[in-house]
Amino acid sequence: MADLKPEKTENGEEKKPEETGRPVRVYADGIYDLFHFGHARALEQAKKLFPNTYLLVGCCNDEVTHRYKGKTVMTESERYESLRHCKWVDEVITDAPWVVTKEFLDKHKIDYVAHDALPYADASGAGNDVYEFVKAIGKFKETKRTDGISTSDIIMRIVKDYNEYVMRNLARGYTREDLGVSYVKEKRLRVNMGLKKLRDKVKEQQEKVGEKLHTVAKNAGVLHDEWVENADRWVAGFLEKFEEGCHQMGTAIKERIRESIQDSLKMQQARSFSLLQYEED
């Protein structure tokens, strides 16, 4: 790494890193367990602090992390690799120190340290902030946390629904030994899995029936709306057809009556003619 000597202004004052024209070396550190979008957004903010930023990201190893923070889900190698695949990161510093010191800043030619402003306890046990030194010399740049997401939140979700995740993995072929559950608990969970499948099946059937009823109700609504909209026209058409039918029926009845009368008159005339003829004889 080239030695980055401070540049001077015309007045002999030391230029700020962002005024030199070279990339500003910004450092962000953390544990980055279960790397999530909250981490990525913090690193994005650090990367965008200046138009030309070279972002170094430090990640503590397992030994330091377990000593000062507690057990992690991911190993140090997995956490390092997750960071290397984040597009905002230019360089990953492994085995990063818990507390940022002047020696560390000088070694990596760091211009600024980016982190959220919450105080984080150092290794002294006195409750001192790990970024106290950086803040004091004016090299601290604040980033904002993303509400609603953190490694602790994700772990709490898993713990809350622990049985659900165990059942899911049992269904995928994991053994109770893989999952660290007893024989009795495994059997109880498998019974619960069977009951859950049954409940899901019943729910699925209920939803299908509900969809059919909804479709029927919807169609009934359409037919009702169609009837209301077209009732006058349909009734008028019906009456017109009915009137036409009645007229045709009336005409047919009248024609039949007329024919019947004519037939009767003919029969009467024939009978009268026969009587006259008989009298003459």
C-alpha positions in Angstrom: 0.0 0.0 0.0 1.4 3.4 -0.9 2.2 5.8 1.9 -0.6 8.4 2.0 1.2 11.6 3.1 -1.1 14.5 4.2 -1.5 17.1 1.5 -1.3 20.8 2.3 -3.4 23.8 1.2 -1.9 27.1 0.0 -2.2 28.3 3.6 -0.1 25.4 4.8 -3.1 23.7 6.4 -3.6 19.9 6.0 -6.2 19.1 3.4 -9.2 16.9 4.3 -9.1 13.5 2.7 -12.1 14.3 0.5 -10.2 17.4 -0.8 -7.2 15.5 -2.1 -8.7 13.9 -5.2 -7.7 10.4 -4.1 -10.3 7.8 -2.9 -11.3 8.4 0.7 -10.6 5.4 2.8 -13.6 4.6 5.0 -13.6 1.8 7.5 -16.7 0.1 8.8 -16.6 -2.8 11.2 -18.9 -5.3 12.9 -19.8 -9.0 13.4 -22.1 -9.4 10.5 -23.7 -12.6 11.7 -26.6 -13.8 9.5 -25.7 -11.0 7.0 -29.0 -9.2 6.1 -30.1 -6.1 4.3 -29.7 -4.0 7.4 -26.0 -4.7 7.2 -26.0 -4.0 3.5 -27.7 -0.7 3.9 -25.3 0.5 6.5 -22.4 -0.4 4.2 -24.1 1.3 1.4 -24.3 4.5 3.5 -20.6 4.2 4.3 -19.7 3.7 0.6 -21.7 6.7 -0.4 -20.3 9.1 2.2 -18.0 10.6 -0.5 -18.2 10.6 -4.3 -14.9 8.5 -4.4 -14.8 6.1 -1.5 -12.7 3.0 -0.9 -14.7 1.0 1.7 -12.8 -1.3 4.0 -14.9 -3.6 6.2 -13.5 -5.2 9.3 -15.0 -8.3 10.8 -14.1 -9.8 14.2 -13.1 -13.5 14.4 -15.0 -16.1 16.4 -12.7 -16.0 19.4 -13.0 -12.2 20.0 -16.7 -12.2 19.1 -17.6 -15.1 21.5 -15.6 -13.5 24.3 -17.2 -10.0 24.1 -20.6 -10.5 22.4 -21.5 -14.2 22.5 -22.0 -17.2 20.2 -22.7 -16.6 16.6 -24.8 -18.6 14.2 -22.2 -18.3 11.3 -18.5 -19.1 11.6 -15.9 -16.4 11.0 -15.2 -17.8 7.5 -18.9 -17.7 6.6 -19.2 -14.1 7.8 -16.0 -13.0 5.9 -17.3 -14.6 2.7 -20.8 -13.0 3.1 -19.1 -9.6 3.2 -17.0 -10.3 0.1 -20.2 -10.8 -1.8 -21.6 -7.4 -0.9 -21.3 -5.0 -3.8 -20.5 -2.0 -1.6 -17.4 -3.6 0.0 -14.0 -3.0 -1.6 -11.9 -4.9 0.9 -12.5 -7.2 3.9 -10.2 -7.0 6.9 -10.4 -10.3 8.8 -9.6 -10.7 12.5 -10.5 -7.1 13.0 -9.9 -5.7 16.5 -12.8 -5.1 18.9 -11.6 -1.5 19.6 -10.3 0.8 16.8 -7.0 2.3 17.8 -4.6 4.8 16.3 -2.2 2.1 15.3 -4.9 0.3 13.4 -6.0 3.5 11.6 -2.4 4.2 10.6 -1.7 0.6 9.5 -4.6 0.6 7.0 -4.4 4.3 6.1 -8.0 4.9 7.3 -9.4 8.4 6.9 -12.8 7.9 8.6 -14.7 5.2 10.5 -18.4 4.8 9.7 -20.9 3.2 12.2 -24.2 4.0 13.8 -23.9 6.4 16.8 -25.0 4.0 19.5 -22.3 3.5 22.1 -20.7 0.0 22.1 -18.8 -1.2 25.1 -15.1 -1.8 24.8 -13.0 -4.6 26.2 -12.2 -2.8 29.5 -15.4 -3.6 31.3 -15.7 0.0 32.3 -18.4 0.7 29.7 -16.3 2.9 27.5 -17.3 3.3 23.9 -15.2 1.4 21.3 -15.4 4.4 19.0 -14.5 7.0 21.7 -11.0 7.6 20.3 -12.3 8.0 16.7 -15.0 10.4 17.7 -12.5 12.4 19.7 -10.2 13.0 16.8 -13.1 13.9 14.4 -12.8 10.8 12.2 -16.2 9.3 13.0 -19.0 9.3 10.4 -22.5 8.3 11.5 -24.6 5.8 9.6 -28.3 5.0 10.4 -29.6 1.7 11.5 -32.5 0.1 9.5 -35.5 -0.3 11.8 -37.2 -3.7 12.0 -34.2 -5.9 11.1 -31.2 -7.1 13.1 -29.4 -10.4 13.7 -31.0 -10.6 17.1 -34.5 -10.1 15.6 -33.9 -12.9 13.1 -32.7 -15.2 15.9 -35.8 -14.3 18.0 -38.1 -15.2 15.1 -36.4 -18.6 14.8 -36.6 -19.2 18.5 -40.3 -18.2 18.6 -41.2 -20.6 15.9 -38.7 -23.3 16.9 -41.0 -26.2 16.6 -42.2 -25.1 13.1 -38.6 -25.1 11.9 -37.8 -28.5 13.5 -40.9 -30.0 11.9 -40.0 -28.5 8.5 -36.5 -30.0 8.7 -37.8 -33.4 9.8 -40.1 -33.4 6.8 -37.0 -32.6 4.6 -35.1 -35.6 5.8 -33.1 -34.4 8.8 -32.8 -36.8 11.7 -33.6 -36.0 15.3 -29.8 -36.3 16.0 -29.1 -33.6 13.4 -31.6 -31.3 15.0 -30.7 -32.2 18.6 -34.2 -33.3 19.7 -35.1 -36.3 21.9 -37.0 -39.4 20.7 -40.1 -38.3 22.6 -40.1 -34.8 21.2 -39.5 -36.1 17.7 -42.6 -38.4 17.9 -44.7 -35.6 19.4 -43.6 -33.2 16.6 -44.4 -35.8 13.9 -47.9 -36.2 15.4 -48.2 -32.4 15.2 -47.0 -32.5 11.6 -49.8 -35.0 10.8 -52.4 -32.9 12.5 -51.2 -29.8 10.7 -51.4 -31.5 7.3 -55.0 -32.5 8.2 -55.9 -29.0 9.3 -54.3 -27.6 6.1 -56.3 -30.1 4.0 -59.6 -29.2 5.8 -58.8 -25.5 5.3 -58.0 -26.1 1.6 -61.4 -27.8 1.1 -63.1 -25.0 3.0 -61.5 -22.4 0.8 -62.5 -24.3 -2.4 -66.1 -24.5 -1.1 -65.9 -20.8 -0.2 -64.6 -19.9 -3.7 -67.5 -21.9 -5.3 -70.1 -20.1 -3.1 -68.5 -16.8 -3.9 -68.7 -17.6 -7.7 -72.3 -18.6 -7.4 -73.1 -15.5 -5.4 -71.2 -13.4 -7.9 -73.0 -14.9 -10.8 -76.4 -14.5 -9.0 -75.4 -10.9 -8.5 -74.6 -10.5 -12.2 -78.0 -12.1 -13.2 -79.8 -9.9 -10.7 -78.1 -6.8 -12.0 -78.8 -7.9 -15.6 -82.4 -8.5 -14.8 -82.9 -5.0 -13.2 -81.1 -3.4 -16.1 -83.1 -5.1 -18.8 -86.4 -5.8 -17.0 -88.4 -3.2 -18.8 -87.2 -4.2 -22.2 -87.7 -7.9 -21.5 -91.2 -7.3 -20.1 -92.1 -5.1 -23.1 -90.9 -7.8 -25.5 -92.8 -10.5 -23.7 -96.0 -8.5 -23.8 -95.5 -7.8 -27.5 -95.0 -11.4 -28.2 -97.9 -12.3 -25.9 -100.2 -9.8 -27.6 -99.2 -11.1 -31.0 -99.8 -14.6 -29.9 -103.2 -13.6 -28.4 -104.1 -11.9 -31.7 -103.2 -14.9 -33.7 -105.1 -17.2 -31.3 -108.1 -14.9 -31.4 -108.0 -14.8 -35.2 -107.8 -18.6 -35.3 -110.7 -19.0 -32.9 -112.8 -16.5 -34.9 -112.0 -18.4 -38.1 -112.9 -21.7 -36.5 -116.2 -20.2 -35.2 -117.0 -18.8 -38.6 -116.3 -22.1 -40.3 -118.4 -23.8 -37.7 -121.3 -21.4 -38.3 -121.0 -21.9 -42.1 -121.0 -25.6 -41.7 -124.0 -25.4 -39.4 -125.8 -23.2 -41.9 -125.0 -25.5 -44.8 -126.4 -28.5 -42.8 -129.5 -26.5 -41.9 -130.0 -25.5 -45.5 -129.6 -29.1 -46.6 -132.1 -30.3 -44.0 -134.6 -27.6 -45.0 -134.2 -28.5 -48.6 -134.9 -32.2 -47.8 -138.0 -31.3 -45.9 -139.4 -29.2 -48.7 -138.8 -31.9 -51.2 -140.5 -34.4 -49.0 -143.6 -32.2 -48.6 -143.9 -31.7 -52.3 -143.9 -35.4 -52.8 
